[in-house]
Amino acid sequence: MKTDFKPLDKSKTYLITGAAGFIGYFLSKKLLEQGCCVIGIDNMNDYYDVNLKFARLEKLEAFEKFTFIKGDISDKAMITAIFEEYKPTIVVNLAAQAGVRYSIENPDVYIQSNIIGFFNILEACRNNPVDHLVYASSSSVYGANKKVPFSETDMVDNPVSLYAATKKSNELMAHTYSHLYKIPATGLRFFTVYGPMGRPDMAYFGFANKYFAGEPIRIFNNGDFENDLYRDFTYVDDIVEGIERLLCNPSVGENNVPHKVFNIGNNNPEKLMAFIETLEKCLSNAMGREVLFEKVFESIKPGDVPATFASTELLEEAVGFKPKTSIEDGLQKFAEWYCEYYQVK
């Protein structure tokens, strides 16, 4: 395990796209708390409750070294102007249209944000050299791979959703720009990130919403408990620690191309039903009374995969990253935040 990685350099300017998003907010906050200068970009779209984005943004704007720019990364002129004015030394591209199922309903926005937007970031890094570009990929690139745990050396040429295809495209684009223009770049394949102030389109958040609305939760696992879905749930603080360790430590990839892709997950998948039962217990603790979901079982949705399971050995070897938050602790923190934020106690 590598432990001699460089700590954060507070003299650098960090540009974070998707800064009002879930991971973007927690990463920005962590950097600002350590005295770093952060430029945040977000288009504040209404894919989910925009009030949550404003609540995150409000917390960030309390920091003197935070500058916020409302804009879309698919706007090339705006991105070019931001790079020329602020001259970021490290860029973290977290802005993207998320969601596997939504990519089936509204494919256009995925091409606009995930392909054109990322291309604009790469072009800006090419024309305004940076020390390191870190960008969000996704565990969805593994598609319906049967071999677990998923390893970075696995073939990922068979995505089962447009969202996954855009993320695989990002990895190829980043590799090409690294090869041609020597941009140090690192892609991170995130595995089901959860926690307080998370994304309401994620299942665990939706389950809580349904319960307090007096509605049943829909579980897309065919009602098959023997062959239940597995997910590698990763608590947001662990994700942020992994990113922080990487920021000042670009890795040299294959053939001297300064591009590398890492899994960033929990390396400990949970059965979906066990995850749901844990969420019920955590909400019960937060409420001081028993919480039981009414459950409706349905068939697996197109684009969903039966299991996600991260091998995290490469990231541990590179920067000493090892997730440490248990599902019980992570969901308890989410449950307590949820009950307070929505005042359901």
Beta strands, then each sheet from edge to edge (+ up, - down):
strand 1: 13-17
strand 2: 37-42
strand 3: 66-70
strand 4: 90-93
strand 5: 132-138
strand 6: 185-190
strand 7: 193-194
strand 8: 217-220
strand 9: 230-231
strand 10: 234-235
strand 11: 259-264
strand 12: 270-271
strand 13: 295-298
sheet 1: 3+ 2+ 1+ 4+ 5+ 6+ 11+
sheet 2: 7+ 10+
sheet 3: 8+ 13+
sheet 4: 9+ 12-
end
